[in-house]
Amino acid sequence: MPDPTRLRDSTQIVLPAEAVESLEPQLTEEFTVTVVSEGDSYCRIIGSPVEIKAVSEFLARRGVSVP
């Protein structure tokens, strides 16, 4: 049986809100993901493992460090 933590890590990225706010329109237009605000400090980018990998690469190319 798969580990839930591992599945969650492959289907979401949690980042500081300010790191994503200017890129959010591009993310939702270019990728099939949902961006959810977690208060004022964090946001979650949620999608399939394939989309999350592509979003990670997209963010890295723009200087956003993805854990």
N, CA, C and O atoms as CSV, one atom per row, in Angstrom:
chain,resi,resn,atom,element,x,y,z
A,1,MET,N,N,0.847,-1.180,0.000
A,1,MET,CA,C,0.000,0.000,0.000
A,1,MET,C,C,0.894,1.245,0.000
A,1,MET,O,O,1.863,1.301,0.757
A,2,PRO,N,N,0.586,2.238,-0.832
A,2,PRO,CA,C,1.407,3.446,-0.906
A,2,PRO,C,C,1.357,4.262,0.386
A,2,PRO,O,O,0.361,4.267,1.109
A,3,ASP,N,N,2.450,4.937,0.642
A,3,ASP,CA,C,2.547,5.817,1.804
A,3,ASP,C,C,1.827,7.132,1.495
A,3,ASP,O,O,2.171,7.794,0.516
A,4,PRO,N,N,0.832,7.529,2.305
A,4,PRO,CA,C,0.083,8.758,2.042
A,4,PRO,C,C,0.959,10.010,1.965
A,4,PRO,O,O,0.681,10.911,1.174
A,5,THR,N,N,2.003,10.070,2.773
A,5,THR,CA,C,2.884,11.241,2.749
A,5,THR,C,C,3.582,11.358,1.411
A,5,THR,O,O,3.710,12.454,0.864
A,6,ARG,N,N,4.027,10.250,0.890
A,6,ARG,CA,C,4.712,10.257,-0.406
A,6,ARG,C,C,3.754,10.670,-1.525
A,6,ARG,O,O,4.126,11.436,-2.413
A,7,LEU,N,N,2.529,10.164,-1.479
A,7,LEU,CA,C,1.539,10.553,-2.487
A,7,LEU,C,C,1.245,12.047,-2.418
A,7,LEU,O,O,1.156,12.715,-3.448
A,8,ARG,N,N,1.094,12.569,-1.204
A,8,ARG,CA,C,0.808,13.989,-1.033
A,8,ARG,C,C,1.955,14.838,-1.567
A,8,ARG,O,O,1.725,15.861,-2.212
A,9,ASP,N,N,3.191,14.417,-1.301
A,9,ASP,CA,C,4.355,15.165,-1.781
A,9,ASP,C,C,4.440,15.175,-3.301
A,9,ASP,O,O,4.988,16.114,-3.878
A,10,SER,N,N,3.915,14.161,-3.953
A,10,SER,CA,C,3.983,14.122,-5.417
A,10,SER,C,C,2.802,14.820,-6.075
A,10,SER,O,O,2.773,14.957,-7.298
A,11,THR,N,N,1.829,15.264,-5.288
A,11,THR,CA,C,0.653,15.918,-5.872
A,11,THR,C,C,0.451,17.355,-5.402
A,11,THR,O,O,-0.559,17.978,-5.732
A,12,GLN,N,N,1.397,17.884,-4.637
A,12,GLN,CA,C,1.266,19.275,-4.217
A,12,GLN,C,C,2.629,19.889,-3.922
A,12,GLN,O,O,3.599,19.198,-3.613
A,13,ILE,N,N,2.661,21.208,-4.028
A,13,ILE,CA,C,3.831,21.993,-3.650
A,13,ILE,C,C,3.324,23.050,-2.684
A,13,ILE,O,O,2.333,23.722,-2.970
A,14,VAL,N,N,3.987,23.206,-1.546
A,14,VAL,CA,C,3.629,24.237,-0.572
A,14,VAL,C,C,4.757,25.260,-0.567
A,14,VAL,O,O,5.916,24.929,-0.319
A,15,LEU,N,N,4.395,26.510,-0.845
A,15,LEU,CA,C,5.373,27.591,-0.941
A,15,LEU,C,C,4.864,28.840,-0.230
A,15,LEU,O,O,3.661,28.982,-0.009
A,16,PRO,N,N,5.777,29.750,0.132
A,16,PRO,CA,C,5.335,31.046,0.642
A,16,PRO,C,C,4.484,31.750,-0.415
A,16,PRO,O,O,4.787,31.691,-1.607
A,17,ALA,N,N,3.434,32.404,0.023
A,17,ALA,CA,C,2.498,33.052,-0.905
A,17,ALA,C,C,3.183,34.066,-1.810
A,17,ALA,O,O,2.854,34.150,-2.993
A,18,GLU,N,N,4.130,34.839,-1.281
A,18,GLU,CA,C,4.774,35.867,-2.092
A,18,GLU,C,C,5.626,35.278,-3.215
A,18,GLU,O,O,5.896,35.957,-4.205
A,19,ALA,N,N,6.051,34.027,-3.070
A,19,ALA,CA,C,6.852,33.383,-4.111
A,19,ALA,C,C,6.005,33.021,-5.327
A,19,ALA,O,O,6.530,32.872,-6.430
A,20,VAL,N,N,4.703,32.881,-5.129
A,20,VAL,CA,C,3.830,32.389,-6.192
A,20,VAL,C,C,2.875,33.452,-6.736
A,20,VAL,O,O,2.410,33.329,-7.869
A,21,GLU,N,N,2.575,34.481,-5.965
A,21,GLU,CA,C,1.488,35.389,-6.342
A,21,GLU,C,C,1.639,36.012,-7.724
A,21,GLU,O,O,0.639,36.156,-8.428
A,22,SER,N,N,2.833,36.384,-8.137
A,22,SER,CA,C,2.982,36.994,-9.464
A,22,SER,C,C,2.968,35.942,-10.576
A,22,SER,O,O,2.731,36.275,-11.737
A,23,LEU,N,N,3.217,34.689,-10.232
A,23,LEU,CA,C,3.248,33.613,-11.228
A,23,LEU,C,C,1.938,32.833,-11.310
A,23,LEU,O,O,1.769,32.014,-12.214
A,24,GLU,N,N,1.017,33.066,-10.393
A,24,GLU,CA,C,-0.222,32.290,-10.342
A,24,GLU,C,C,-1.004,32.308,-11.650
A,24,GLU,O,O,-1.456,31.249,-12.086
A,25,PRO,N,N,-1.189,33.465,-12.303
A,25,PRO,CA,C,-1.932,33.440,-13.573
A,25,PRO,C,C,-1.278,32.531,-14.624
A,25,PRO,O,O,-1.976,31.813,-15.340
A,26,GLN,N,N,0.038,32.560,-14.718
A,26,GLN,CA,C,0.740,31.696,-15.661
A,26,GLN,C,C,0.582,30.226,-15.285
A,26,GLN,O,O,0.385,29.376,-16.153
A,27,LEU,N,N,0.667,29.936,-14.004
A,27,LEU,CA,C,0.552,28.549,-13.548
A,27,LEU,C,C,-0.798,27.948,-13.908
A,27,LEU,O,O,-0.873,26.841,-14.440
A,28,THR,N,N,-1.855,28.681,-13.616
A,28,THR,CA,C,-3.188,28.135,-13.869
A,28,THR,C,C,-3.543,28.136,-15.352
A,28,THR,O,O,-4.408,27.373,-15.780
A,29,GLU,N,N,-2.893,28.973,-16.130
A,29,GLU,CA,C,-3.145,28.991,-17.572
A,29,GLU,C,C,-2.356,27.894,-18.285
A,29,GLU,O,O,-2.867,27.257,-19.206
A,30,GLU,N,N,-1.129,27.680,-17.865
A,30,GLU,CA,C,-0.232,26.760,-18.558
A,30,GLU,C,C,-0.332,25.315,-18.069
A,30,GLU,O,O,-0.040,24.386,-18.821
A,31,PHE,N,N,-0.743,25.120,-16.808
A,31,PHE,CA,C,-0.776,23.794,-16.216
A,31,PHE,C,C,-2.165,23.501,-15.655
A,31,PHE,O,O,-2.923,24.419,-15.342
A,32,THR,N,N,-2.489,22.219,-15.533
A,32,THR,CA,C,-3.758,21.811,-14.943
A,32,THR,C,C,-3.531,21.634,-13.448
A,32,THR,O,O,-3.365,20.517,-12.957
A,33,VAL,N,N,-3.526,22.754,-12.738
A,33,VAL,CA,C,-3.313,22.765,-11.290
A,33,VAL,C,C,-4.297,23.720,-10.638
A,33,VAL,O,O,-4.913,24.559,-11.295
A,34,THR,N,N,-4.423,23.568,-9.338
A,34,THR,CA,C,-5.227,24.471,-8.522
A,34,THR,C,C,-4.288,25.124,-7.518
A,34,THR,O,O,-3.484,24.446,-6.878
A,35,VAL,N,N,-4.391,26.437,-7.383
A,35,VAL,CA,C,-3.592,27.170,-6.405
A,35,VAL,C,C,-4.531,27.588,-5.277
A,35,VAL,O,O,-5.509,28.301,-5.501
A,36,VAL,N,N,-4.220,27.133,-4.062
A,36,VAL,CA,C,-5.069,27.385,-2.902
A,36,VAL,C,C,-4.278,28.195,-1.881
A,36,VAL,O,O,-3.189,27.792,-1.475
A,37,SER,N,N,-4.824,29.333,-1.468
A,37,SER,CA,C,-4.175,30.146,-0.431
A,37,SER,C,C,-4.405,29.528,0.933
A,37,SER,O,O,-5.515,29.116,1.269
A,38,GLU,N,N,-3.342,29.472,1.710
A,38,GLU,CA,C,-3.403,28.998,3.091
A,38,GLU,C,C,-3.131,30.214,3.970
A,38,GLU,O,O,-2.032,30.361,4.505
A,39,GLY,N,N,-4.113,31.076,4.120
A,39,GLY,CA,C,-3.914,32.318,4.858
A,39,GLY,C,C,-3.070,33.273,4.031
A,39,GLY,O,O,-3.058,33.195,2.803
A,40,ASP,N,N,-2.368,34.170,4.699
A,40,ASP,CA,C,-1.537,35.147,4.006
A,40,ASP,C,C,-0.114,34.659,3.771
A,40,ASP,O,O,0.634,35.268,3.007
A,41,SER,N,N,0.260,33.571,4.419
A,41,SER,CA,C,1.666,33.201,4.373
A,41,SER,C,C,2.029,32.083,3.403
A,41,SER,O,O,3.137,32.088,2.867
A,42,TYR,N,N,1.143,31.131,3.158
A,42,TYR,CA,C,1.476,30.001,2.303
A,42,TYR,C,C,0.399,29.737,1.267
A,42,TYR,O,O,-0.748,30.158,1.416
A,43,CYS,N,N,0.792,29.029,0.211
A,43,CYS,CA,C,-0.186,28.554,-0.753
A,43,CYS,C,C,0.207,27.149,-1.183
A,43,CYS,O,O,1.370,26.754,-1.101
A,44,ARG,N,N,-0.788,26.409,-1.642
A,44,ARG,CA,C,-0.581,25.049,-2.133
A,44,ARG,C,C,-0.890,25.031,-3.623
A,44,ARG,O,O,-1.897,25.577,-4.075
A,45,ILE,N,N,-0.007,24.396,-4.368
A,45,ILE,CA,C,-0.247,24.145,-5.781
A,45,ILE,C,C,-0.548,22.654,-5.859
A,45,ILE,O,O,0.300,21.826,-5.526
A,46,ILE,N,N,-1.750,22.314,-6.296
A,46,ILE,CA,C,-2.216,20.934,-6.272
A,46,ILE,C,C,-2.490,20.464,-7.692
A,46,ILE,O,O,-3.124,21.167,-8.479
A,47,GLY,N,N,-2.007,19.270,-8.013
A,47,GLY,CA,C,-2.235,18.699,-9.328
A,47,GLY,C,C,-1.733,17.270,-9.392
A,47,GLY,O,O,-1.310,16.704,-8.384
A,48,SER,N,N,-1.780,16.694,-10.576
A,48,SER,CA,C,-1.293,15.324,-10.759
A,48,SER,C,C,0.225,15.302,-10.599
A,48,SER,O,O,0.874,16.342,-10.718
A,49,PRO,N,N,0.793,14.134,-10.333
A,49,PRO,CA,C,2.254,14.059,-10.216
A,49,PRO,C,C,2.992,14.585,-11.448
A,49,PRO,O,O,4.043,15.212,-11.319
A,50,VAL,N,N,2.455,14.337,-12.623
A,50,VAL,CA,C,3.084,14.825,-13.860
A,50,VAL,C,C,3.046,16.351,-13.915
A,50,VAL,O,O,4.043,16.982,-14.267
A,51,GLU,N,N,1.913,16.943,-13.573
A,51,GLU,CA,C,1.782,18.399,-13.582
A,51,GLU,C,C,2.665,19.031,-12.504
A,51,GLU,O,O,3.294,20.061,-12.744
A,52,ILE,N,N,2.713,18.424,-11.330
A,52,ILE,CA,C,3.530,18.969,-10.240
A,52,ILE,C,C,5.005,18.966,-10.627
A,52,ILE,O,O,5.728,19.915,-10.322
A,53,LYS,N,N,5.449,17.922,-11.288
A,53,LYS,CA,C,6.846,17.877,-11.744
A,53,LYS,C,C,7.113,18.999,-12.745
A,53,LYS,O,O,8.143,19.669,-12.664
A,54,ALA,N,N,6.193,19.207,-13.688
A,54,ALA,CA,C,6.355,20.275,-14.679
A,54,ALA,C,C,6.316,21.651,-14.013
A,54,ALA,O,O,7.085,22.537,-14.387
A,55,VAL,N,N,5.437,21.837,-13.039
A,55,VAL,CA,C,5.354,23.107,-12.312
A,55,VAL,C,C,6.646,23.349,-11.528
A,55,VAL,O,O,7.136,24.478,-11.480
A,56,SER,N,N,7.197,22.307,-10.919
A,56,SER,CA,C,8.465,22.444,-10.184
A,56,SER,C,C,9.563,22.948,-11.099
A,56,SER,O,O,10.330,23.838,-10.729
A,57,GLU,N,N,9.640,22.380,-12.295
A,57,GLU,CA,C,10.645,22.805,-13.268
A,57,GLU,C,C,10.393,24.247,-13.714
A,57,GLU,O,O,11.332,25.034,-13.837
A,58,PHE,N,N,9.139,24.588,-13.952
A,58,PHE,CA,C,8.744,25.946,-14.339
A,58,PHE,C,C,9.171,26.948,-13.266
A,58,PHE,O,O,9.758,27.985,-13.574
A,59,LEU,N,N,8.874,26.629,-12.009
A,59,LEU,CA,C,9.230,27.530,-10.908
A,59,LEU,C,C,10.738,27.638,-10.748
A,59,LEU,O,O,11.258,28.730,-10.520
A,60,ALA,N,N,11.439,26.533,-10.862
A,60,ALA,CA,C,12.908,26.559,-10.730
A,60,ALA,C,C,13.551,27.428,-11.797
A,60,ALA,O,O,14.516,28.142,-11.521
A,61,ARG,N,N,13.023,27.372,-13.016
A,61,ARG,CA,C,13.558,28.221,-14.097
A,61,ARG,C,C,13.351,29.708,-13.811
A,61,ARG,O,O,14.057,30.559,-14.352
A,62,ARG,N,N,12.381,30.007,-12.960
A,62,ARG,CA,C,12.090,31.396,-12.612
A,62,ARG,C,C,12.664,31.784,-11.255
A,62,ARG,O,O,12.308,32.825,-10.704
A,63,GLY,N,N,13.551,30.949,-10.715
A,63,GLY,CA,C,14.260,31.281,-9.483
A,63,GLY,C,C,13.521,30.999,-8.202
A,63,GLY,O,O,13.934,31.459,-7.138
A,64,VAL,N,N,12.417,30.241,-8.278
A,64,VAL,CA,C,11.671,29.897,-7.065
A,64,VAL,C,C,12.172,28.551,-6.572
A,64,VAL,O,O,12.110,27.554,-7.292
A,65,SER,N,N,12.663,28.527,-5.356
A,65,SER,CA,C,13.175,27.292,-4.767
A,65,SER,C,C,12.010,26.397,-4.339
A,65,SER,O,O,11.163,26.793,-3.538
A,66,VAL,N,N,11.988,25.187,-4.891
A,66,VAL,CA,C,10.929,24.229,-4.573
A,66,VAL,C,C,11.531,23.138,-3.686
A,66,VAL,O,O,12.490,22.468,-4.070
A,67,PRO,N,N,10.945,22.969,-2.481
A,67,PRO,CA,C,11.486,21.947,-1.557
A,67,PRO,C,C,11.298,20.541,-2.078
A,67,PRO,O,O,11.697,19.580,-1.420
